[in-house]
């Protein structure tokens, strides 16, 4: 780690990452990859995402609209890119690391109501932009001091809603002075098949739009399917007013964890450190290289089904998908994920969809749609002894299924789906009964869990007290503890303060575990979450017992399937 001495002169450096041409180019992955490289060079790095939408946070958004809502230790509901930040950098983010237009305007309006502006007319410039700059500085202080703050601006250059953020970072660079800030712009260089050429014009226009508002990028990262030749780099540099060595190739790769390696080969970290006048020793990058090698060259194969209700948009389960990648690495296994719409199981039955899988995960979610399909899937894997993992709603559905088919409480349900059910084995938490607002009001963030000894859960964690992140309103109803336990359900984890069930498991099953919390939010690239690691291990064991002949055939297609997952 670089010492906090006069090397940085007590001044934090700032990197601003913008995007152009089209959305979904991967700014979050680019920012996270740069963070990994700088952290590997010995610098203390943090990150912040500036989102231009007016929602205060994504907590009330439909997953089909926004993808996954990532929850931090301090209970913030944030953009899914914060998950990338945590997984890549192996450090926890918080509320301060995600700022939205809604939060900015809410803060400014509250100050205006208090009279903080002394009767002035409140305007986008300077009041909104000043508030944005305050949030950026705050991210650099909390948990710091940090050597480098990487700020990702959501949306694309040219969007009306992004303009206040772009103006704020323009002012920010001007205020802190040369050598303290770097502007990186991510664009695309498309290949036109009919012409047989790569086209630089979209990048030129995107940079032109950025320069019109006063920001000259120092570095360009060009997403591309093909190699950027030196001629193309020179052309882009000429028309975008920067040297050709500052045009970085961002070629498509089979796994996102290869991106830092590619950027390192392009000397992106050297270029950034030079721009920021920072030293930085070359440190060993072997662990990251080994990670990618194990992802690309697995020794074993398993097929795991995710039975959910938002499978039409894979980003709805982004942290779960990445957690399986991490768990696969630690088991030297390629995890082929099969996404199954729970409503199709309601229509067709469970067997046709999941009879050939090595494990089933039922993830979290809200609302009644698809619930009966999830319950059918859980009944099938429980009876067929297929490894099962339930997260949040998945645990609740497992309790409902067990109550109906093992405890013979035929009408068992959750009050969320059936308010008048005669057997509410899942009920609204007591603390939630007087809550009427939706945004930010669930049981959120890191909470303690005490694990019973002599249980599978204790064997998995290897410790009695754990901290895990939550996002829910409903819980296992205490009135049904006795009958559930009497029939064989084990409550292996409890919250010590609220006495809520946190984990369940079954003894007469090779691997049947449910948790009320969201372990996917704490899995890291170089350290898989133990629940995912052990679930994949159980799936491998199941596969080797039931489908040993398939392993050899599947190896030839592992890379393709992994990329699709």
C-alpha positions in Angstrom: 0.0 0.0 0.0 1.3 3.5 -0.9 2.0 5.4 2.3 -0.2 8.4 3.1 2.7 10.9 2.9 3.7 13.7 0.7 3.6 11.3 -2.2 0.0 12.3 -2.6 0.4 15.7 -0.8 -2.8 15.0 1.2 -4.9 15.4 -1.9 -7.2 12.7 -3.2 -7.2 12.1 -7.0 -10.4 11.7 -9.0 -11.2 9.6 -12.1 -14.5 10.3 -14.0 -15.8 7.7 -16.3 -18.5 8.6 -18.9 -20.2 6.7 -21.7 -21.3 7.5 -25.2 -23.1 6.3 -28.3 -25.2 3.6 -26.6 -25.9 2.3 -23.1 -24.9 -1.1 -21.7 -21.3 -0.7 -22.9 -20.0 -1.8 -19.5 -18.9 1.4 -17.7 -19.3 -0.4 -14.4 -17.0 -3.3 -15.4 -14.5 -0.8 -16.9 -14.5 1.3 -13.6 -14.2 -1.8 -11.5 -11.4 -3.2 -13.6 -9.5 0.1 -13.3 -10.1 0.0 -9.6 -8.6 -3.5 -9.4 -5.5 -2.4 -11.3 -4.9 0.7 -9.1 -5.5 -1.3 -5.9 -3.0 -3.8 -7.1 -0.5 -1.0 -7.6 -0.8 -0.2 -3.9 -3.5 2.6 -3.8 -6.5 2.9 -1.6 -9.4 3.2 -4.0 -13.1 3.8 -3.6 -15.9 4.2 -6.2 -19.2 6.1 -6.6 -22.0 5.7 -9.1 -23.9 8.8 -10.2 -27.3 7.7 -11.6 -29.4 10.3 -13.5 -32.8 8.9 -12.8 -35.2 10.8 -10.5 -36.0 7.9 -8.3 -34.4 8.4 -4.9 -33.1 4.8 -5.3 -33.9 1.7 -7.4 -35.7 0.0 -4.5 -39.2 0.5 -5.9 -38.3 -0.2 -9.6 -39.4 -3.3 -11.4 -36.4 -5.6 -12.0 -37.3 -5.7 -15.7 -36.8 -1.9 -15.7 -33.6 -1.6 -13.8 -32.2 -5.1 -13.1 -31.1 -6.2 -9.7 -31.3 -3.9 -6.7 -28.0 -4.3 -4.8 -28.1 -3.9 -1.0 -25.1 -2.7 1.0 -24.2 -3.4 4.6 -25.7 -0.1 5.7 -29.0 -0.9 4.1 -28.8 1.2 1.0 -30.7 -0.1 -2.1 -28.4 0.7 -4.9 -27.5 0.2 -8.6 -26.2 -3.2 -9.5 -22.9 -1.7 -10.5 -22.1 -1.4 -6.8 -22.1 -5.2 -6.8 -19.3 -5.1 -9.5 -17.4 -2.6 -7.4 -17.5 -4.9 -4.3 -16.8 -8.1 -6.2 -13.8 -6.7 -8.1 -12.3 -4.6 -5.3 -13.1 -7.0 -2.5 -14.3 -4.1 -0.3 -17.7 -3.1 1.0 -19.5 0.0 -0.4 -22.3 1.9 1.2 -25.0 4.5 0.9 -22.4 7.2 0.1 -21.3 5.2 -3.0 -24.5 5.6 -5.0 -26.1 9.0 -5.7 -29.2 9.6 -7.9 -30.8 12.7 -9.3 -33.6 12.1 -6.9 -31.3 12.2 -3.9 -29.6 15.4 -5.1 -32.9 17.3 -5.7 -34.4 16.0 -2.4 -31.4 17.3 -0.5 -31.4 20.7 -2.3 -35.2 21.1 -1.8 -34.9 20.3 1.9 -32.1 22.9 2.3 -34.3 25.5 0.5 -37.2 24.8 2.8 -35.0 25.3 5.8 -33.8 28.6 4.4 -30.2 27.5 3.9 -29.9 29.5 0.6 -30.8 32.8 2.3 -33.6 33.8 -0.1 -31.6 33.1 -3.2 -33.2 31.7 -6.4 -32.3 28.0 -6.4 -30.9 26.9 -9.7 -29.3 23.9 -11.4 -26.1 25.9 -11.5 -24.7 26.4 -8.9 -27.0 24.7 -6.3 -27.6 21.3 -8.0 -24.1 21.0 -9.3 -22.6 22.0 -5.9 -24.6 19.3 -4.3 -23.3 16.7 -6.8 -19.8 17.8 -6.1 -20.4 17.5 -2.3 -21.5 13.9 -2.8 -18.4 13.1 -4.8 -16.1 14.6 -2.1 -18.1 12.8 0.7 -17.4 9.4 -1.0 -13.7 10.2 -0.9 -13.8 10.9 2.8 -16.0 8.2 4.4 -13.9 5.2 5.2 -10.8 7.0 3.8 -8.8 9.0 3.2 -8.5 7.4 -0.2 -5.8 8.0 -2.8 -8.2 7.7 -5.7 -12.0 8.1 -6.1 -13.4 6.6 -9.3 -16.7 8.1 -10.3 -19.0 6.5 -12.9 -21.7 8.6 -14.5 -24.7 6.7 -15.5 -26.4 7.1 -18.9 -24.8 8.3 -22.1 -23.4 11.7 -23.2 -26.3 13.6 -24.8 -29.0 12.5 -22.4 -30.8 15.5 -20.9 -30.9 14.0 -17.5 -27.1 13.5 -17.4 -26.3 17.1 -18.1 -26.1 18.3 -14.4 -23.7 15.5 -13.5 -21.5 16.2 -16.5 -21.4 19.9 -15.7 -20.6 19.1 -12.1 -17.6 16.9 -13.0 -16.4 19.6 -15.4 -16.4 22.1 -12.6 -14.9 19.6 -10.2 -11.8 19.1 -12.4 -11.4 22.9 -12.9 -11.6 23.4 -9.1 -9.0 20.8 -8.0 -6.5 21.6 -10.8 -4.4 19.8 -13.3 -2.9 16.5 -12.3 -5.7 15.8 -9.8 -8.4 14.5 -12.2 -8.6 12.2 -15.2 -11.6 11.9 -17.6 -12.1 8.5 -19.2 -14.8 8.1 -21.9 -16.2 4.7 -23.0 -17.5 4.4 -26.5 -18.0 1.8 -29.2 -16.2 1.2 -32.5 -18.7 -0.9 -34.5 -17.8 -3.4 -37.2 -20.0 -3.0 -40.3 -20.1 -6.4 -41.8 -21.4 -5.4 -45.2 -18.5 -2.9 -45.6 -15.9 -5.1 -43.9 -14.8 -2.1 -41.9 -14.6 -0.7 -38.3 -16.2 2.7 -38.0 -14.8 5.4 -35.8 -17.5 8.1 -36.5 -19.7 7.2 -33.5 -16.7 7.6 -31.2 -15.8 10.9 -32.8 -19.3 12.3 -32.4 -19.6 11.1 -28.8 -16.3 12.9 -27.9 -17.4 16.0 -29.9 -20.6 16.1 -27.8 -18.5 15.8 -24.6 -16.2 18.5 -25.7 -19.1 20.8 -26.4 -19.9 20.9 -22.7 -16.3 21.6 -21.8 -14.9 18.1 -21.0 -11.9 16.9 -23.0 -11.4 13.2 -22.3 -7.8 12.2 -21.4 -8.4 8.5 -22.2 -10.7 6.7 -24.5 -11.8 3.1 -24.0 -13.2 1.7 -27.2 -15.5 -1.3 -27.0 -15.0 -3.5 -30.0 -15.4 -7.0 -31.4 -12.1 -6.8 -33.3 -8.6 -5.6 -32.8 -8.0 -1.9 -32.9 -5.2 -1.4 -35.4 -2.6 1.3 -34.9 -4.1 3.2 -37.9 -7.5 3.2 -36.3 -6.1 4.3 -32.9 -4.2 7.2 -34.7 -7.4 8.2 -36.5 -9.5 8.3 -33.3 -6.7 10.2 -31.5 -6.5 12.7 -34.3 -10.2 13.5 -34.4 -10.7 13.3 -30.7 -7.7 15.4 -29.7 -5.6 13.0 -27.7 -2.5 10.8 -28.4 -3.1 7.4 -30.0 -1.6 5.6 -26.9 -4.5 7.0 -24.9 -6.9 5.1 -27.1 -7.5 1.8 -25.2 -8.9 -1.3 -26.8 -11.8 -2.8 -24.9 -12.4 -5.9 -26.9 -15.2 -8.4 -26.0 -14.1 -11.2 -23.7 -15.7 -14.5 -22.6 -15.7 -13.5 -18.9 -15.8 -10.0 -17.3 -13.0 -11.0 -15.0 -10.6 -11.0 -17.9 -11.2 -7.3 -18.5 -8.6 -6.1 -15.9 -6.0 -8.4 -17.5 -6.7 -6.9 -20.9 -6.5 -3.3 -19.6 -3.3 -4.1 -17.9 -1.9 -5.3 -21.2 -3.0 -2.0 -22.7 -1.1 -0.1 -19.8 -4.3 1.6 -18.7 -3.1 1.8 -15.1 0.3 3.3 -16.2 -1.5 5.9 -18.3 -3.8 6.9 -15.4 -1.0 7.1 -12.8 1.0 9.2 -15.2 -1.9 11.6 -15.7 -2.4 11.8 -11.9 1.3 12.2 -11.1 1.2 9.2 -8.8 3.9 6.5 -8.3 2.9 2.9 -8.0 5.0 -0.2 -7.7 4.2 -3.2 -9.9 2.7 -5.9 -7.7 1.9 -9.5 -8.3 -1.3 -10.0 -10.4 -1.1 -13.8 -10.3 -4.3 -14.5 -8.2 -6.4 -12.6 -10.8 -4.8 -14.4 -13.7 -5.4 -17.8 -11.9 -9.0 -16.8 -11.4 -9.6 -16.3 -15.1 -7.7 -19.4 -16.0 -9.9 -21.5 -13.7 -13.0 -19.9 -15.2 -11.9 -20.7 -18.7 -10.5 -24.2 -18.0 -12.9 -26.0 -15.6 -12.3 -29.6 -14.7 -16.0 -30.4 -14.0 -19.5 -29.5 -15.2 -22.8 -29.0 -13.5 -26.2 -27.8 -14.5 -28.1 -25.6 -12.1 -31.6 -24.2 -12.6 -32.6 -20.8 -11.4 -36.4 -20.9 -11.0 -37.5 -17.3 -10.9 -40.1 -14.8 -12.1 -37.7 -12.2 -13.7 -35.8 -14.5 -15.9 -36.5 -12.4 -19.0 -33.8 -10.0 -17.9 -30.7 -11.8 -16.6 -29.5 -8.6 -14.8 -32.3 -9.2 -12.4 -30.1 -11.9 -10.9 -26.7 -10.4 -11.6 -25.2 -11.0 -8.2 -26.5 -14.6 -8.1 -25.0 -15.3 -11.5 -21.6 -13.9 -10.5 -21.7 -15.8 -7.2 -22.0 -19.0 -9.1 -19.0 -18.0 -11.2 -17.0 -17.5 -7.9 -18.3 -20.8 -6.5 -17.5 -22.6 -9.7 -13.9 -21.4 -9.5 -13.4 -22.7 -6.0 -14.8 -26.1 -7.1 -13.0 -26.1 -10.4 -16.3 -26.4 -12.0 -18.2 -24.7 -14.9 -21.7 -23.9 -13.6 -24.1 -24.0 -16.5 -27.1 -21.9 -15.4 -30.5 -22.7 -16.8 -33.2 -20.0 -16.3 -36.7 -21.3 -15.8 -39.8 -19.1 -15.6 -41.8 -20.2 -12.6 -45.0 -19.6 -14.5 -44.0 -22.3 -17.0 -43.7 -24.8 -14.2 -47.2 -23.8 -13.1 -48.3 -24.6 -16.6 -46.3 -27.7 -17.4 -45.3 -29.2 -14.1 -41.8 -29.4 -12.6 -40.4 -32.6 -14.0 -40.3 -31.5 -17.7 -38.2 -28.5 -16.8 -35.9 -29.7 -14.0 -35.5 -33.4 -14.2 -32.0 -33.2 -15.8 -30.4 -30.6 -13.5 -27.9 -31.1 -10.7 -29.4 -28.4 -8.4 -32.2 -25.8 -8.2 -32.0 -22.3 -6.8 -35.2 -20.3 -6.0 -34.2 -16.6 -5.6 -35.9 -13.7 -4.0 -38.8 -11.7 -5.5 -42.1 -10.0 -4.7 -45.7 -10.6 -5.6 -47.9 -13.6 -6.3 -47.0 -14.2 -9.9 -45.1 -17.5 -10.3 -45.3 -18.5 -6.7 -47.1 -21.8 -7.2 -44.5 -22.7 -9.9 -41.8 -22.2 -7.4 -43.6 -24.3 -4.8 -44.0 -27.1 -7.4 -40.3 -26.9 -8.2 -39.3 -27.1 -4.5 -41.6 -30.1 -3.9 -40.0 -31.9 -6.9 -36.4 -31.4 -5.7 -37.3 -32.2 -2.1 -38.9 -35.5 -3.1 -36.3 -36.4 -5.7 -33.4 -35.5 -3.4 -31.9 -32.9 -5.8 -29.8 -30.2 -4.2 -31.9 -27.2 -3.3 -31.0 -23.6 -2.3 -33.6 -21.0 -1.4 -32.9 -17.3 -1.0 -35.3 -14.9 0.8 -38.6 -15.7 -1.0 -37.0 -19.1 -1.9 -36.9 -19.9 1.8 -40.5 -18.7 2.3 -41.7 -20.9 -0.6 -39.8 -23.9 0.9 -41.6 -23.4 4.2 -45.0 -23.2 2.4 -44.3 -26.3 0.4 -43.1 -28.2 3.5 -46.2 -27.1 5.5 -48.5 -28.2 2.8 -47.1 -31.5 1.8 -45.3 -32.8 4.9 -47.2 -31.1 7.8 -50.5 -31.6 5.8 -51.6 -27.9 6.2 -53.1 -27.9 2.8 -54.0 -24.2 2.7 -50.7 -23.0 4.0 -49.5 -19.8 2.4 -48.0 -16.4 2.9 -50.1 -13.4 3.8 -48.3 -11.6 1.0 -50.1 -13.8 -1.5 -53.2 -14.8 0.4 -54.1 -12.3 3.2 -57.0 -14.5 4.4 -55.2 -17.8 4.4 -56.1 -20.1 7.4 -52.4 -21.1 7.8 -50.2 -18.1 7.4 -46.9 -19.9 7.8 -45.3 -16.8 6.4 -46.5 -13.5 7.9 -45.6 -9.8 7.8 -42.9 -8.9 10.3 -44.3 -7.1 13.3 -42.1 -4.1 12.7 -43.5 -3.8 9.1 -47.2 -3.7 10.1 -47.4 0.1 10.5 -45.2 0.8 7.4 -47.1 2.3 4.5 -44.4 3.8 2.3 -42.5 1.5 -0.1 -39.2 3.1 -0.7 -36.4 2.1 1.7 -38.7 0.7 4.4 -38.0 -3.0 4.3 -35.7 -4.8 6.7 -32.5 -3.8 5.0 -28.8 -4.2 5.3 -26.4 -6.3 7.5 -28.0 -8.2 10.4 -26.6 -10.8 12.8 -27.5 -14.5 12.6 -26.6 -17.1 15.2 -26.2 -20.6 13.7 -27.0 -23.7 15.6 -24.1 -26.1 16.1 -24.3 -29.6 14.7 -26.2 -28.4 11.6 -25.2 -28.3 7.9 -25.3 -24.5 8.1 -22.7 -24.5 10.9 -20.5 -26.8 8.9 -20.8 -24.5 5.9 -19.8 -21.3 7.8 -17.6 -22.8 10.4 -18.7 -20.2 13.0 -21.6 -19.5 15.2 -22.2 -15.8 14.5 -22.4 -14.3 11.0 -23.5 -11.1 9.5 -25.6 -11.1 6.3 -27.5 -8.6 4.2 -31.3 -8.6 4.1 -34.1 -7.2 2.0 -37.6 -8.4 3.0 -40.8 -7.7 4.9 -42.2 -11.2 5.6 -40.9 -13.9 7.9 -41.6 -17.4 9.1 -44.6 -17.2 11.5 -43.5 -18.1 15.0 -46.9 -19.8 15.6 -45.9 -22.6 13.2 -42.4 -23.3 14.5 -43.4 -26.3 16.5 -45.3 -28.2 13.8 -42.6 -27.5 11.2 -39.8 -28.7 13.5 -41.9 -31.7 14.7 -42.1 -32.8 11.0 -38.4 -32.5 10.4 -37.6 -28.9 9.3 -34.5 -27.6 11.1 -34.3 -23.9 12.0 -30.5 -23.7 11.8 -30.2 -19.9 12.1 -31.9 -17.2 14.1 -31.6 -13.5 14.5 -30.5 -13.0 18.1 -32.4 -9.7 18.6 -35.7 -10.3 16.8 -35.7 -14.1 17.2 -36.6 -14.4 13.5 -35.8 -17.6 11.5 -32.8 -16.8 9.2 -31.9 -20.3 8.0 -33.7 -23.6 7.4 -32.5 -27.1 6.3 -33.6 -30.7 6.1 -31.6 -33.6 7.4 -33.1 -36.4 5.2 -31.8 -34.7 2.0 -28.4 -34.4 0.4 -28.4 -30.6 0.4 -31.6 -28.6 1.2 -30.9 -25.1 2.6 -32.8 -21.9 2.7 -31.8 -18.5 4.0 -33.8 -15.3 4.6 -30.9 -13.1 3.8 -29.1 -12.5 0.4 -25.7 -14.2 0.4 -25.1 -13.3 -3.2 -24.4 -9.7 -2.1 -21.3 -10.8 -0.2 -19.6 -13.1 -2.7 -16.3 -11.8 -4.2 -14.3 -12.6 -7.2 -11.4 -14.0 -5.2 -13.5 -15.4 -2.3 -16.8 -17.2 -3.1 -19.6 -17.1 -0.5 -19.6 -20.3 1.5 -23.3 -21.1 0.8 -22.8 -20.9 -3.0 -19.5 -22.8 -2.7 -21.0 -25.6 -0.8 -24.2 -25.7 -3.0 -22.1 -26.1 -6.1 -20.0 -28.8 -4.4 -23.3 -30.6 -3.6 -24.4 -30.2 -7.2 -21.0 -31.7 -8.4 -21.5 -34.7 -6.1 -25.1 -35.2 -7.3 -23.9 -35.0 -10.9 -21.1 -37.5 -10.4 -23.5 -40.0 -8.9 -26.4 -39.5 -11.3 -24.9 -38.2 -14.6 -21.2 -39.4 -14.7 -21.3 -40.1 -18.4 -22.2 -36.5 -19.3 -19.1 -34.9 -17.9 -16.9 -35.7 -20.8 -19.4 -34.6 -23.4 -20.2 -31.3 -21.7 -16.5 -30.2 -21.4 -16.3 -29.4 -25.1 -19.1 -26.8 -24.8 -18.2 -25.4 -21.4 -16.8 -22.1 -22.6 -19.8 -21.3 -24.8 -22.3 -22.1 -22.0 -20.4 -20.1 -19.4 -20.4 -17.1 -21.7 -24.2 -17.4 -22.2 -24.7 -17.7 -18.4 
